[in-house]
Amino acid sequence: MTDDPGSDAGAERTDGDSHRTDGDSHRTDGGAAIVEEADDPTAASTTTDDADAGTSVDDADVERVDAGGEADDDAGADRRIASIEDRFTGRWNGIDAAALLAIGVGALAQSPAAFLVGAVGVAYAAYAHMARPPEVELRIERAFGDDRPDPGEAVDVTVRITNEGAAIPDLRIVDGVPPQLHVVEGAPRLATELGAGETVELNYSISAERGRHGFELVRAIARGYSGAVERDARVRSTTDDEVYCTPGGLPPSTDLSLQSLTTPYAGRVETDIGGDGAEFYATREYQRGDPLSRVDWNRKARTGELSTVEFREERAASVVLLIDVRAEAWLRPDDASSSAVERSVEGAMQVFSSLIDGGDRVGVAVVGATDPWLPPGSGEDHRARARNLFVEHPLLTADSADDLVQRPISVTALRRQLPSHSQVILFSPLCDDDVIEQAKLLDAGGHLVTAISPDPTATATSGQTVAHVERALRLSELRRAGPRVADWQWDESLAAAISRAGERWSA
């Protein structure tokens, strides 16, 4: 529900070359209204508060005038109108009866004054019934400060409303903010008078959430000077109204320390193979065809023997990001926090971006299902496919929490998907024994495993403390079996968790 429209001080109006700020939005007929946005775009549940009369008109008091939901095809602006509904507001309810009563009293009492008051009332009632709402011919343009923000980042939204028709004495605007996004500054609504050709700006800020978010239709409610009838229209924007939120990569200083299982392709992972590289590896006997730049001329000068210098080769890794989406992984430290699955997906997106920037081949799979499956690859097209998978696949979105099912782990099916030279980075809270056993089987089967585990446990109660200790024991068990483990605390960044775990890995 909106606040009192008269308090909207953030409406900036422009007319031709002039530029002025509306410090206060007033109704020309002296009244004020509160508009509550309906969930159904076609609903007509507009609540009107008459500030002068102190009365409230609910749905039962609203009489539908015209159910015409189709616009005139002759007007170009009408193509932007999704639906229109005209209705009486109830502002003049009771004036008919009051006027007739006054006329009756005047006739019986032979009072000219009472009769005159009744006649004036009849005139007002006729005016109210003959009133028509203004035409809604608006151009809506929406702009974002950043249409690809990181999760949690504040995004400025600017909505420009241009009146391409006749003047509208009383216009109420409610922007269609997606339900997943929260307004953190300002308000997505305004009330104003908008003259012909004038433009008004609505400014507010939202907090970005991971995913693709399309803005809904703008609701515009227009009234004439009498305020007796209003036109409720849903207006399409003329711009691409979508916010696409994905986390960026890890900071460049973050050393993910991939394990030495690599592909034949050149990359950044140091191997125990001699060849081209930057770090000295060994010397061997010279062979015909070796480049002269690799001949150890110092040794030739000392001993007269030809030898070739080999360097430690750096190759690209093939990495599969394995995300635990089972019901057992949908855990959170409190009701206000995101789940461990959502945190795992965000972490996987950061790791994916960093690895593919470094030239590695990266794929995506989930624990508990064979779909989605993105084979390891590289390049911008592969990055785009992965981005779409992360933000749109049902198992990787927050909506999947509403339809959780038990998903058994099938390492056999997963190993059939994995290339033989792929290592695995597992994202899981590691709060049950099944995932620990399967991680050990993958590692023992030749797919070196690194586990990044967001910690969803708390210690506020004795039961939570027990769960916290049990998880810590599982992490220790997995480390002893060989896989590397990064314990990702809830209040730290992924980069900090990896850096802290890297000290243990290099020890």
C-alpha positions, 0 to 999 in steps of 0.5 A, spaced: 500 500 500 502 506 498 503 512 503 499 519 502 501 521 495 501 528 497 507 526 501 511 524 495 517 529 494 521 525 489 517 527 483 521 531 478 518 534 472 520 537 466 516 541 460 520 543 454 526 547 456 523 548 463 526 544 469 522 544 476 521 540 482 515 538 485 516 539 492 509 536 494 503 533 489 496 536 490 490 534 487 486 539 484 480 538 487 483 538 494 482 531 496 488 526 497 487 518 495 491 512 497 492 507 492 493 499 493 496 495 488 492 489 486 495 482 485 491 481 479 493 486 474 485 486 471 482 487 478 479 493 480 480 493 487 482 501 488 481 504 495 480 511 495 481 515 501 477 522 501 482 526 505 476 532 505 470 528 507 474 523 512 471 517 508 473 510 505 470 507 499 471 500 499 470 495 493 463 494 495 462 502 493 466 502 487 461 502 481 463 499 474 462 504 469 466 501 463 469 494 462 472 496 456 479 493 457 481 494 449 484 500 447 482 504 440 487 501 435 487 508 432 492 511 437 499 509 437 499 510 445 494 505 446 498 499 443 502 500 450 496 500 454 495 492 456 488 494 460 483 499 461 477 499 466 473 505 468 469 506 475 466 511 479 470 512 485 464 514 490 466 521 492 459 524 490 456 518 494 449 520 497 449 527 494 443 525 490 439 523 496 441 529 500 439 533 494 432 530 493 431 531 501 433 538 500 428 539 495 422 535 499 423 539 505 423 546 501 417 544 498 413 541 504 416 547 508 415 552 502 422 554 504 426 557 497 433 556 501 432 549 502 429 548 495 435 552 492 440 548 496 437 541 493 437 544 486 444 546 487 445 538 489 442 536 483 446 540 479 452 537 482 450 530 482 448 531 474 455 533 473 458 527 477 454 522 473 456 525 466 463 526 468 468 522 464 475 520 466 481 523 462 485 519 457 491 515 459 496 516 453 503 515 457 509 513 454 513 509 460 521 509 460 525 505 465 532 506 466 537 502 471 543 505 474 546 498 473 542 492 469 547 487 471 548 488 478 552 483 483 547 480 489 545 485 494 547 491 490 543 497 490 540 499 483 537 506 482 531 505 478 528 511 474 521 511 471 520 517 466 512 518 465 511 522 459 503 525 457 502 524 450 495 526 451 491 531 454 492 534 461 491 529 467 489 533 473 490 527 478 495 522 476 497 516 480 503 511 478 505 505 481 511 501 478 511 494 477 517 492 482 518 484 481 516 481 488 523 478 489 526 485 489 526 489 495 525 497 495 531 500 499 530 507 498 524 512 496 518 509 493 515 506 487 509 510 486 507 518 486 501 522 485 501 528 481 498 533 476 501 532 469 500 537 463 499 535 456 507 534 453 509 534 460 514 529 463 515 526 470 520 522 473 520 517 479 526 515 482 527 509 487 532 504 489 532 496 489 536 491 492 538 486 487 537 479 488 540 473 484 536 471 477 533 474 472 527 479 474 522 482 469 519 488 471 511 488 471 506 493 468 506 500 470 499 502 474 496 508 472 490 511 475 487 518 472 482 522 475 478 528 472 477 535 476 471 532 479 474 526 481 468 522 480 470 517 475 477 514 475 481 510 469 485 504 471 490 502 466 496 498 466 501 501 461 507 497 458 514 500 458 517 502 451 524 500 454 527 493 456 525 492 463 529 487 466 535 486 471 540 480 470 543 479 477 549 474 477 555 475 482 562 477 479 568 472 479 573 472 485 578 477 486 584 477 482 588 475 488 584 469 490 588 463 489 584 457 488 589 452 488 586 447 483 589 440 484 594 437 478 589 433 474 589 437 468 588 437 460 593 437 455 591 444 453 595 450 456 593 453 462 595 456 469 596 449 473 603 447 474 604 440 473 610 435 474 611 434 466 617 437 463 616 442 457 614 449 455 613 453 461 616 459 466 619 455 472 625 450 471 624 443 472 630 439 469 635 438 464 635 432 459 640 429 454 640 433 447 635 431 442 636 432 434 630 438 433 630 441 440 630 449 439 637 452 440 634 457 446 633 451 450 640 448 450 644 449 456 650 452 453 653 453 460 654 446 461 656 445 454 662 450 456 664 446 462 663 439 460 662 439 452 656 435 452 649 438 449 643 438 454 636 441 454 633 445 459 626 443 461 621 447 464 615 445 468 609 445 464 602 449 465 596 446 463 589 448 463 584 444 468 578 441 467 573 442 472 566 440 474 562 445 479 558 440 483 552 443 487 548 439 492 541 441 491 538 435 495 533 437 500 538 435 506 542 441 503 536 446 504 539 449 510 540 456 513 542 459 520 536 463 521 529 464 517 532 471 515 538 468 511 538 465 504 539 457 504 546 453 503 543 451 496 543 459 494 549 460 497 552 454 494 550 457 487 552 464 488 559 461 490 559 456 484 558 462 479 564 466 482 568 460 481 566 459 474 567 466 472 574 466 475 576 459 472 574 461 465 577 467 465 584 463 467 583 459 461 580 453 464 575 448 462 569 448 466 562 445 467 556 444 472 553 438 475 548 437 481 548 432 486 541 428 486 540 429 479 543 428 472 540 435 469 542 440 469 549 438 466 553 442 462 560 439 460 566 442 461 568 448 456 571 455 455 569 461 451 564 467 451 559 462 449 560 457 454 560 463 459 553 465 457 550 458 457 552 457 464 550 464 466 543 462 463 543 455 467 545 458 474 539 463 474 534 460 470 534 452 471 529 450 476 533 446 481 538 452 482 533 457 484 530 459 490 523 457 488 525 450 488 525 450 495 517 450 495 518 443 492 523 439 495 523 432 494 528 427 496 534 426 491 538 420 492 545 421 490 548 416 484 555 417 483 555 411 478 551 416 473 555 422 475 562 418 473 559 417 466 558 424 465 565 426 468 570 426 463 576 422 465 581 428 467 576 432 470 577 434 477 571 436 482 569 442 486 563 440 490 559 445 493 555 442 499 553 444 507 556 437 508 551 436 513 549 429 512 553 422 511 551 420 504 554 426 501 561 425 505 561 418 502 560 420 495 565 425 495 570 420 498 568 415 492 569 420 487 576 422 489 578 415 490 575 414 483 580 419 480 576 425 480 580 429 485 575 433 489 575 440 493 569 441 497 567 448 498 562 448 504 557 454 506 556 453 514 549 453 515 549 451 522 548 456 528 550 455 536 544 459 539 541 452 542 543 446 544 540 442 538 544 447 534 550 446 537 550 439 536 549 439 529 554 444 528 559 439 532 557 434 527 558 438 521 565 439 524 566 432 525 564 430 518 569 436 515 575 432 519 573 426 516 573 428 509 579 431 510 583 425 512 580 421 506 584 426 501 579 431 499 581 438 500 575 442 504 574 449 505 569 451 511 565 457 508 563 461 514 556 465 513 559 471 515 565 471 510 566 472 503 568 466 499 575 469 497 576 469 504 574 462 506 578 460 500 584 464 502 584 461 509 583 454 507 589 455 502 594 455 508 592 448 510 592 446 503 599 448 502 602 446 509 
